[in-house]
């Protein structure tokens, strides 16, 4: 049983009261009616009672000022030795160790960070071999097809239209998603459910990665920390996934004490973002499916039309390194290679990684090095990008353009129209 002192209860009550005040203000509800002494709330804690008698209503400060005052009060208490902090981790028997609760000011890096993964919540698998599902290669069946599909981004309607157009046969055909099944579109979790239903394979995309890390982080918090995080989130504007790297996302962030800043949410995760919201609603089954997607999925040459291995990644690779030595950040973020050879997720400077890869790979194959084909998504700005040794399949389905696929057994590339969801256009 968790037993807290009188002082503990008073401070917890302070946080709860601020949360109630916040919700009341946001919903434009009527002020709380002044209670009579007989109606006064009683909080019992450790066999002691706190009588919270209402005072005469004073002019109410702005919501943001109320939050800052409360946070300062809690932070001041942190400086007193052996004082209770409702936002601090407790090492009590039966309670798991919890992670940090405050958002980092760090932005998504444009080039690879020095260490990867950047936090303990990444939980990725580097590479998996692709093997056909049992029963999909039965003698006498019509020719099976394996579809490698570009970014769906929560467009369930676009995915369903694709399945209909290709006459997808779940009994023998298979789908491999080239990452970013989630975010931007309105039905991210429904797309994951559809992938589970189809027993689809997948690789991790940059948006998938943020949702997974958010989910893992949230699951590490204890109940009090979740309340504190929700309270903090109320003070922040909603952030669309494509806006997370802009300078404005934290413009109205509450002031944070130096001590609280030390317990930052890791890396580039943005509080109250679309990824945060998806993670809060994600089920364990949906998480388990998405986290099982490796960074690289390798299709054996025996199944491929060109009789060379096919490596599926979300974003691309660093052409200067072997496939086995790629940085995880590169595999889910890269678009260009800068003049000094540094991979970058931006396209304003440097050259397409795919162009450099094809130039390098052509020379390597001539020198007797193993041949292979790269399939990827991530780069809707360059649309369907077909080269001899690489094919980019992100053709902006979520923006009302097309969903593209590479058919492994035939080598064909096909594209199908997606409905316009009214989301504008963005390439991140």
One Martini backbone bead per residue (centre of mass of N, CA, C, O) as a GRO file, in nm:
protein
  428
    1UNK     BB    1   0.098   0.035   0.021
    2UNK     BB    2   0.046   0.378  -0.030
    3UNK     BB    3   0.202   0.621   0.185
    4UNK     BB    4   0.119   0.950   0.280
    5UNK     BB    5   0.158   1.254   0.381
    6UNK     BB    6   0.031   1.551   0.448
    7UNK     BB    7   0.225   1.706   0.261
    8UNK     BB    8   0.188   1.530   0.016
    9UNK     BB    9  -0.118   1.580  -0.025
   10UNK     BB   10  -0.104   1.885  -0.063
   11UNK     BB   11   0.070   1.875  -0.331
   12UNK     BB   12  -0.115   1.698  -0.494
   13UNK     BB   13  -0.359   1.885  -0.473
   14UNK     BB   14  -0.233   2.116  -0.633
   15UNK     BB   15  -0.213   1.972  -0.906
   16UNK     BB   16  -0.513   1.896  -0.934
   17UNK     BB   17  -0.628   2.185  -0.918
   18UNK     BB   18  -0.488   2.287  -1.174
   19UNK     BB   19  -0.618   2.086  -1.367
   20UNK     BB   20  -0.908   2.177  -1.315
   21UNK     BB   21  -0.868   2.472  -1.396
   22UNK     BB   22  -0.779   2.416  -1.684
   23UNK     BB   23  -1.032   2.265  -1.786
   24UNK     BB   24  -1.233   2.492  -1.722
   25UNK     BB   25  -1.109   2.707  -1.911
   26UNK     BB   26  -1.103   2.545  -2.186
   27UNK     BB   27  -1.440   2.491  -2.165
   28UNK     BB   28  -1.601   2.739  -2.047
   29UNK     BB   29  -1.687   2.699  -1.771
   30UNK     BB   30  -1.822   2.735  -1.488
   31UNK     BB   31  -1.777   2.829  -1.192
   32UNK     BB   32  -1.714   2.725  -0.889
   33UNK     BB   33  -1.908   2.671  -0.635
   34UNK     BB   34  -1.954   2.777  -0.335
   35UNK     BB   35  -1.910   2.620  -0.041
   36UNK     BB   36  -2.005   2.482   0.232
   37UNK     BB   37  -1.884   2.351   0.511
   38UNK     BB   38  -2.050   2.080   0.467
   39UNK     BB   39  -1.908   2.057   0.161
   40UNK     BB   40  -1.635   2.005   0.237
   41UNK     BB   41  -1.347   1.874   0.154
   42UNK     BB   42  -1.189   1.551   0.226
   43UNK     BB   43  -0.851   1.450   0.301
   44UNK     BB   44  -0.703   1.141   0.333
   45UNK     BB   45  -0.383   1.089   0.519
   46UNK     BB   46  -0.240   0.896   0.733
   47UNK     BB   47  -0.487   0.951   0.943
   48UNK     BB   48  -0.528   1.232   0.813
   49UNK     BB   49  -0.671   1.567   0.775
   50UNK     BB   50  -0.783   1.792   0.513
   51UNK     BB   51  -0.928   2.110   0.527
   52UNK     BB   52  -1.087   2.248   0.240
   53UNK     BB   53  -1.157   2.572   0.265
   54UNK     BB   54  -1.321   2.803   0.113
   55UNK     BB   55  -1.259   3.103  -0.036
   56UNK     BB   56  -1.273   3.396  -0.140
   57UNK     BB   57  -1.300   3.520  -0.442
   58UNK     BB   58  -1.051   3.603  -0.658
   59UNK     BB   59  -0.885   3.720  -0.894
   60UNK     BB   60  -0.796   3.560  -1.181
   61UNK     BB   61  -0.541   3.441  -1.322
   62UNK     BB   62  -0.384   3.345  -1.567
   63UNK     BB   63  -0.333   3.035  -1.673
   64UNK     BB   64  -0.024   3.056  -1.718
   65UNK     BB   65   0.041   3.184  -1.440
   66UNK     BB   66  -0.066   2.956  -1.266
   67UNK     BB   67   0.131   2.744  -1.366
   68UNK     BB   68   0.397   2.888  -1.293
   69UNK     BB   69   0.344   2.915  -0.989
   70UNK     BB   70   0.317   2.614  -0.932
   71UNK     BB   71   0.592   2.526  -1.040
   72UNK     BB   72   0.759   2.702  -0.847
   73UNK     BB   73   0.659   2.570  -0.589
   74UNK     BB   74   0.765   2.289  -0.656
   75UNK     BB   75   1.063   2.372  -0.705
   76UNK     BB   76   1.117   2.488  -0.423
   77UNK     BB   77   1.070   2.218  -0.273
   78UNK     BB   78   1.314   2.064  -0.398
   79UNK     BB   79   1.534   2.228  -0.219
   80UNK     BB   80   1.424   2.068   0.012
   81UNK     BB   81   1.513   1.851   0.226
   82UNK     BB   82   1.311   1.568   0.216
   83UNK     BB   83   1.107   1.648   0.017
   84UNK     BB   84   0.817   1.627  -0.158
   85UNK     BB   85   0.774   1.518  -0.509
   86UNK     BB   86   0.526   1.457  -0.743
   87UNK     BB   87   0.764   1.451  -0.992
   88UNK     BB   88   0.930   1.240  -0.846
   89UNK     BB   89   1.104   0.977  -0.805
   90UNK     BB   90   1.032   0.654  -0.660
   91UNK     BB   91   1.185   0.389  -0.452
   92UNK     BB   92   0.954   0.161  -0.442
   93UNK     BB   93   0.806  -0.111  -0.377
   94UNK     BB   94   0.676  -0.211  -0.695
   95UNK     BB   95   0.813   0.041  -0.839
   96UNK     BB   96   0.910   0.154  -1.121
   97UNK     BB   97   1.128   0.304  -1.299
   98UNK     BB   98   1.135   0.632  -1.411
   99UNK     BB   99   1.130   0.877  -1.629
  100UNK     BB  100   1.118   1.154  -1.776
  101UNK     BB  101   0.897   1.472  -1.817
  102UNK     BB  102   1.058   1.677  -1.998
  103UNK     BB  103   1.105   1.871  -2.256
  104UNK     BB  104   1.301   1.913  -2.518
  105UNK     BB  105   1.483   2.157  -2.722
  106UNK     BB  106   1.547   1.967  -2.929
  107UNK     BB  107   1.615   1.907  -3.255
  108UNK     BB  108   1.614   1.769  -3.542
  109UNK     BB  109   1.864   1.646  -3.701
  110UNK     BB  110   2.035   1.687  -4.013
  111UNK     BB  111   2.250   1.504  -3.887
  112UNK     BB  112   2.422   1.276  -3.742
  113UNK     BB  113   2.458   1.177  -3.449
  114UNK     BB  114   2.707   1.052  -3.241
  115UNK     BB  115   2.473   0.870  -3.117
  116UNK     BB  116   2.341   0.527  -3.148
  117UNK     BB  117   2.101   0.550  -2.998
  118UNK     BB  118   1.968   0.845  -2.831
  119UNK     BB  119   1.791   0.630  -2.665
  120UNK     BB  120   1.619   0.379  -2.462
  121UNK     BB  121   1.342   0.378  -2.677
  122UNK     BB  122   1.398   0.244  -2.962
  123UNK     BB  123   1.399  -0.064  -3.019
  124UNK     BB  124   1.578  -0.204  -3.254
  125UNK     BB  125   1.614  -0.370  -3.569
  126UNK     BB  126   1.836  -0.391  -3.813
  127UNK     BB  127   1.795  -0.695  -3.947
  128UNK     BB  128   1.596  -0.885  -4.189
  129UNK     BB  129   1.475  -1.161  -4.331
  130UNK     BB  130   1.292  -1.264  -4.603
  131UNK     BB  131   1.000  -1.477  -4.579
  132UNK     BB  132   0.766  -1.656  -4.681
  133UNK     BB  133   0.472  -1.754  -4.616
  134UNK     BB  134   0.308  -2.008  -4.526
  135UNK     BB  135   0.144  -2.128  -4.826
  136UNK     BB  136   0.244  -1.918  -5.071
  137UNK     BB  137   0.390  -2.187  -5.247
  138UNK     BB  138   0.184  -2.353  -5.390
  139UNK     BB  139   0.108  -2.579  -5.601
  140UNK     BB  140  -0.100  -2.441  -5.868
  141UNK     BB  141  -0.082  -2.161  -5.821
  142UNK     BB  142  -0.084  -1.861  -5.867
  143UNK     BB  143   0.108  -1.605  -5.898
  144UNK     BB  144   0.281  -1.456  -5.675
  145UNK     BB  145   0.291  -1.144  -5.474
  146UNK     BB  146   0.527  -0.881  -5.390
  147UNK     BB  147   0.464  -0.575  -5.218
  148UNK     BB  148   0.631  -0.272  -5.234
  149UNK     BB  149   0.546   0.006  -5.027
  150UNK     BB  150   0.494   0.313  -4.973
  151UNK     BB  151   0.390   0.578  -4.812
  152UNK     BB  152   0.089   0.612  -4.615
  153UNK     BB  153   0.020   0.801  -4.370
  154UNK     BB  154  -0.287   0.726  -4.268
  155UNK     BB  155  -0.413   0.616  -4.557
  156UNK     BB  156  -0.657   0.396  -4.574
  157UNK     BB  157  -0.792   0.460  -4.845
  158UNK     BB  158  -0.538   0.423  -5.019
  159UNK     BB  159  -0.484   0.129  -4.939
  160UNK     BB  160  -0.759   0.005  -5.022
  161UNK     BB  161  -0.739   0.086  -5.318
  162UNK     BB  162  -0.489  -0.079  -5.381
  163UNK     BB  163  -0.598  -0.362  -5.308
  164UNK     BB  164  -0.817  -0.351  -5.527
  165UNK     BB  165  -0.646  -0.295  -5.789
  166UNK     BB  166  -0.455  -0.569  -5.737
  167UNK     BB  167  -0.608  -0.806  -5.623
  168UNK     BB  168  -0.563  -0.891  -5.335
  169UNK     BB  169  -0.423  -1.203  -5.195
  170UNK     BB  170  -0.400  -1.313  -4.871
  171UNK     BB  171  -0.324  -1.621  -4.923
  172UNK     BB  172  -0.039  -1.525  -5.105
  173UNK     BB  173   0.004  -1.242  -5.080
  174UNK     BB  174   0.235  -0.961  -5.021
  175UNK     BB  175   0.343  -0.702  -4.786
  176UNK     BB  176   0.576  -0.416  -4.795
  177UNK     BB  177   0.664  -0.164  -4.586
  178UNK     BB  178   0.861   0.147  -4.634
  179UNK     BB  179   0.743   0.307  -4.418
  180UNK     BB  180   0.533   0.525  -4.281
  181UNK     BB  181   0.226   0.454  -4.173
  182UNK     BB  182   0.237   0.713  -3.999
  183UNK     BB  183   0.107   1.006  -3.995
  184UNK     BB  184  -0.085   1.293  -4.105
  185UNK     BB  185  -0.302   1.107  -4.122
  186UNK     BB  186  -0.622   0.993  -3.977
  187UNK     BB  187  -0.531   0.647  -3.979
  188UNK     BB  188  -0.286   0.508  -3.832
  189UNK     BB  189  -0.396   0.268  -3.654
  190UNK     BB  190  -0.561   0.139  -3.886
  191UNK     BB  191  -0.317   0.067  -4.059
  192UNK     BB  192  -0.193  -0.127  -3.858
  193UNK     BB  193  -0.433  -0.320  -3.846
  194UNK     BB  194  -0.417  -0.395  -4.144
  195UNK     BB  195  -0.133  -0.512  -4.138
  196UNK     BB  196  -0.198  -0.735  -3.939
  197UNK     BB  197  -0.420  -0.871  -4.108
  198UNK     BB  198  -0.207  -0.914  -4.362
  199UNK     BB  199   0.080  -0.986  -4.262
  200UNK     BB  200   0.278  -0.763  -4.284
  201UNK     BB  201   0.560  -0.611  -4.373
  202UNK     BB  202   0.850  -0.408  -4.248
  203UNK     BB  203   0.981  -0.080  -4.194
  204UNK     BB  204   1.135   0.181  -4.040
  205UNK     BB  205   1.039   0.503  -3.985
  206UNK     BB  206   1.057   0.822  -3.869
  207UNK     BB  207   0.761   0.825  -3.760
  208UNK     BB  208   0.757   0.553  -3.627
  209UNK     BB  209   0.989   0.612  -3.431
  210UNK     BB  210   0.851   0.836  -3.263
  211UNK     BB  211   0.611   0.671  -3.167
  212UNK     BB  212   0.771   0.444  -3.028
  213UNK     BB  213   0.929   0.624  -2.829
  214UNK     BB  214   0.683   0.743  -2.691
  215UNK     BB  215   0.555   0.482  -2.592
  216UNK     BB  216   0.797   0.384  -2.424
  217UNK     BB  217   0.809   0.630  -2.242
  218UNK     BB  218   0.519   0.627  -2.124
  219UNK     BB  219   0.552   0.333  -2.002
  220UNK     BB  220   0.780   0.443  -1.785
  221UNK     BB  221   0.566   0.582  -1.628
  222UNK     BB  222   0.412   0.695  -1.369
  223UNK     BB  223   0.114   0.819  -1.273
  224UNK     BB  224   0.221   1.100  -1.175
  225UNK     BB  225   0.383   1.166  -1.434
  226UNK     BB  226   0.144   1.163  -1.627
  227UNK     BB  227  -0.003   1.399  -1.501
  228UNK     BB  228   0.224   1.605  -1.540
  229UNK     BB  229   0.241   1.579  -1.850
  230UNK     BB  230  -0.053   1.657  -1.910
  231UNK     BB  231  -0.037   1.935  -1.785
  232UNK     BB  232   0.188   2.042  -1.968
  233UNK     BB  233   0.039   1.990  -2.243
  234UNK     BB  234  -0.188   2.203  -2.206
  235UNK     BB  235   0.035   2.449  -2.254
  236UNK     BB  236   0.047   2.337  -2.546
  237UNK     BB  237   0.050   2.328  -2.866
  238UNK     BB  238  -0.039   2.189  -3.136
  239UNK     BB  239   0.160   1.952  -3.340
  240UNK     BB  240   0.259   1.893  -3.636
  241UNK     BB  241   0.475   1.686  -3.788
  242UNK     BB  242   0.587   1.913  -3.998
  243UNK     BB  243   0.643   2.135  -3.742
  244UNK     BB  244   0.864   2.028  -3.532
  245UNK     BB  245   1.127   2.196  -3.664
  246UNK     BB  246   1.030   2.454  -3.583
  247UNK     BB  247   1.055   2.754  -3.387
  248UNK     BB  248   0.738   2.753  -3.269
  249UNK     BB  249   0.663   2.501  -3.084
  250UNK     BB  250   0.803   2.647  -2.798
  251UNK     BB  251   0.700   2.948  -2.750
  252UNK     BB  252   0.477   2.853  -2.498
  253UNK     BB  253   0.654   2.744  -2.292
  254UNK     BB  254   0.707   2.670  -1.990
  255UNK     BB  255   0.875   2.722  -1.726
  256UNK     BB  256   1.189   2.571  -1.621
  257UNK     BB  257   1.371   2.418  -1.416
  258UNK     BB  258   1.687   2.305  -1.397
  259UNK     BB  259   1.607   2.031  -1.275
  260UNK     BB  260   1.390   1.955  -1.489
  261UNK     BB  261   1.577   1.966  -1.744
  262UNK     BB  262   1.740   1.702  -1.670
  263UNK     BB  263   1.442   1.549  -1.744
  264UNK     BB  264   1.427   1.486  -2.044
  265UNK     BB  265   1.302   1.430  -2.326
  266UNK     BB  266   1.422   1.258  -2.570
  267UNK     BB  267   1.550   1.430  -2.810
  268UNK     BB  268   1.301   1.497  -3.079
  269UNK     BB  269   1.065   1.504  -2.895
  270UNK     BB  270   0.727   1.637  -2.906
  271UNK     BB  271   0.510   1.789  -2.728
  272UNK     BB  272   0.186   1.755  -2.851
  273UNK     BB  273   0.216   1.582  -3.082
  274UNK     BB  274   0.123   1.354  -3.307
  275UNK     BB  275   0.301   1.128  -3.191
  276UNK     BB  276   0.201   1.151  -2.902
  277UNK     BB  277  -0.101   1.091  -2.960
  278UNK     BB  278  -0.067   0.814  -3.088
  279UNK     BB  279   0.079   0.678  -2.847
  280UNK     BB  280  -0.159   0.710  -2.638
  281UNK     BB  281  -0.354   0.512  -2.832
  282UNK     BB  282  -0.174   0.277  -2.835
  283UNK     BB  283  -0.145  -0.049  -2.848
  284UNK     BB  284   0.028  -0.326  -2.781
  285UNK     BB  285  -0.011  -0.463  -3.058
  286UNK     BB  286   0.079  -0.219  -3.228
  287UNK     BB  287   0.358  -0.191  -3.109
  288UNK     BB  288   0.466  -0.479  -3.164
  289UNK     BB  289   0.453  -0.452  -3.465
  290UNK     BB  290   0.621  -0.192  -3.521
  291UNK     BB  291   0.882  -0.283  -3.357
  292UNK     BB  292   0.940  -0.530  -3.564
  293UNK     BB  293   1.051  -0.334  -3.757
  294UNK     BB  294   1.309  -0.300  -3.937
  295UNK     BB  295   1.560  -0.124  -4.104
  296UNK     BB  296   1.613  -0.400  -4.264
  297UNK     BB  297   1.495  -0.576  -4.559
  298UNK     BB  298   1.575  -0.898  -4.698
  299UNK     BB  299   1.555  -1.016  -5.026
  300UNK     BB  300   1.596  -1.281  -5.196
  301UNK     BB  301   1.704  -1.363  -5.514
  302UNK     BB  302   1.499  -1.602  -5.574
  303UNK     BB  303   1.242  -1.387  -5.581
  304UNK     BB  304   1.373  -1.211  -5.795
  305UNK     BB  305   1.379  -1.090  -6.113
  306UNK     BB  306   1.708  -1.014  -6.109
  307UNK     BB  307   1.869  -1.206  -5.912
  308UNK     BB  308   1.886  -1.004  -5.664
  309UNK     BB  309   1.909  -0.853  -5.392
  310UNK     BB  310   1.674  -0.691  -5.161
  311UNK     BB  311   1.674  -0.369  -5.001
  312UNK     BB  312   1.473  -0.246  -4.739
  313UNK     BB  313   1.408   0.096  -4.675
  314UNK     BB  314   1.315   0.411  -4.598
  315UNK     BB  315   1.550   0.629  -4.699
  316UNK     BB  316   1.858   0.499  -4.687
  317UNK     BB  317   2.211   0.546  -4.759
  318UNK     BB  318   2.555   0.533  -4.722
  319UNK     BB  319   2.763   0.501  -4.992
  320UNK     BB  320   3.046   0.476  -4.819
  321UNK     BB  321   2.901   0.231  -4.688
  322UNK     BB  322   2.820  -0.049  -4.576
  323UNK     BB  323   2.532  -0.206  -4.496
  324UNK     BB  324   2.645  -0.317  -4.208
  325UNK     BB  325   2.738   0.017  -4.131
  326UNK     BB  326   2.483   0.162  -4.075
  327UNK     BB  327   2.309   0.417  -3.957
  328UNK     BB  328   2.003   0.448  -3.827
  329UNK     BB  329   1.951   0.744  -3.900
  330UNK     BB  330   1.999   0.710  -4.204
  331UNK     BB  331   1.778   0.490  -4.272
  332UNK     BB  332   1.534   0.713  -4.167
  333UNK     BB  333   1.651   1.020  -4.303
  334UNK     BB  334   1.789   1.029  -4.564
  335UNK     BB  335   1.863   1.231  -4.881
  336UNK     BB  336   2.151   1.358  -4.857
  337UNK     BB  337   2.486   1.455  -4.969
  338UNK     BB  338   2.738   1.620  -4.879
  339UNK     BB  339   3.044   1.737  -4.976
  340UNK     BB  340   3.179   1.586  -4.709
  341UNK     BB  341   2.978   1.312  -4.678
  342UNK     BB  342   2.729   1.398  -4.521
  343UNK     BB  343   2.443   1.307  -4.405
  344UNK     BB  344   2.105   1.426  -4.502
  345UNK     BB  345   1.759   1.530  -4.470
  346UNK     BB  346   1.816   1.750  -4.658
  347UNK     BB  347   1.787   1.927  -5.001
  348UNK     BB  348   1.948   2.206  -5.029
  349UNK     BB  349   2.205   2.024  -4.999
  350UNK     BB  350   2.368   1.857  -5.223
  351UNK     BB  351   2.309   1.505  -5.291
  352UNK     BB  352   2.163   1.243  -5.379
  353UNK     BB  353   2.205   0.936  -5.253
  354UNK     BB  354   2.114   0.770  -5.505
  355UNK     BB  355   2.314   0.886  -5.704
  356UNK     BB  356   2.572   0.806  -5.553
  357UNK     BB  357   2.514   0.506  -5.530
  358UNK     BB  358   2.504   0.440  -5.835
  359UNK     BB  359   2.790   0.531  -5.894
  360UNK     BB  360   2.936   0.344  -5.692
  361UNK     BB  361   2.804   0.065  -5.762
  362UNK     BB  362   2.899   0.038  -6.052
  363UNK     BB  363   3.202   0.008  -5.972
  364UNK     BB  364   3.178  -0.233  -5.775
  365UNK     BB  365   3.062  -0.444  -5.967
  366UNK     BB  366   3.309  -0.436  -6.164
  367UNK     BB  367   3.494  -0.536  -5.905
  368UNK     BB  368   3.301  -0.783  -5.772
  369UNK     BB  369   3.080  -0.688  -5.607
  370UNK     BB  370   2.789  -0.712  -5.473
  371UNK     BB  371   2.468  -0.728  -5.584
  372UNK     BB  372   2.192  -0.477  -5.560
  373UNK     BB  373   1.871  -0.356  -5.441
  374UNK     BB  374   1.705  -0.046  -5.368
  375UNK     BB  375   1.432   0.021  -5.142
  376UNK     BB  376   1.222   0.321  -5.094
  377UNK     BB  377   1.120   0.619  -4.938
  378UNK     BB  378   1.053   0.956  -4.790
  379UNK     BB  379   1.072   1.112  -5.103
  380UNK     BB  380   0.821   1.292  -5.228
  381UNK     BB  381   0.969   1.527  -5.379
  382UNK     BB  382   1.083   1.297  -5.604
  383UNK     BB  383   0.913   1.072  -5.615
  384UNK     BB  384   0.948   0.864  -5.869
  385UNK     BB  385   1.278   0.700  -5.831
  386UNK     BB  386   1.441   0.560  -6.105
  387UNK     BB  387   1.702   0.325  -6.091
  388UNK     BB  388   1.908   0.066  -6.129
  389UNK     BB  389   1.974   0.044  -5.783
  390UNK     BB  390   1.709   0.232  -5.736
  391UNK     BB  391   1.380   0.289  -5.561
  392UNK     BB  392   1.143   0.540  -5.521
  393UNK     BB  393   0.801   0.513  -5.349
  394UNK     BB  394   0.731   0.809  -5.271
  395UNK     BB  395   0.402   0.958  -5.390
  396UNK     BB  396   0.196   1.112  -5.193
  397UNK     BB  397  -0.075   0.989  -5.079
  398UNK     BB  398  -0.162   1.189  -4.841
  399UNK     BB  399  -0.180   1.429  -5.084
  400UNK     BB  400  -0.344   1.292  -5.336
  401UNK     BB  401  -0.181   1.107  -5.507
  402UNK     BB  402   0.025   0.826  -5.473
  403UNK     BB  403   0.059   0.464  -5.469
  404UNK     BB  404   0.352   0.273  -5.465
  405UNK     BB  405   0.498  -0.023  -5.641
  406UNK     BB  406   0.699  -0.319  -5.603
  407UNK     BB  407   0.739  -0.618  -5.788
  408UNK     BB  408   0.942  -0.871  -5.721
  409UNK     BB  409   0.878  -1.103  -5.944
  410UNK     BB  410   0.871  -0.873  -6.203
  411UNK     BB  411   0.974  -0.553  -6.165
  412UNK     BB  412   0.736  -0.381  -6.125
  413UNK     BB  413   0.584  -0.048  -6.154
  414UNK     BB  414   0.316   0.093  -5.957
  415UNK     BB  415   0.034   0.332  -5.964
  416UNK     BB  416  -0.211   0.482  -5.730
  417UNK     BB  417  -0.469   0.649  -5.641
  418UNK     BB  418  -0.542   0.906  -5.401
  419UNK     BB  419  -0.708   1.064  -5.176
  420UNK     BB  420  -0.808   1.378  -5.079
  421UNK     BB  421  -0.740   1.513  -4.740
  422UNK     BB  422  -0.652   1.821  -4.712
  423UNK     BB  423  -0.310   1.853  -4.632
  424UNK     BB  424  -0.147   1.920  -4.856
  425UNK     BB  425   0.219   1.969  -4.859
  426UNK     BB  426   0.489   1.738  -4.772
  427UNK     BB  427   0.832   1.580  -4.714
  428UNK     BB  428   0.899   1.470  -4.407
   0.00000   0.00000   0.00000
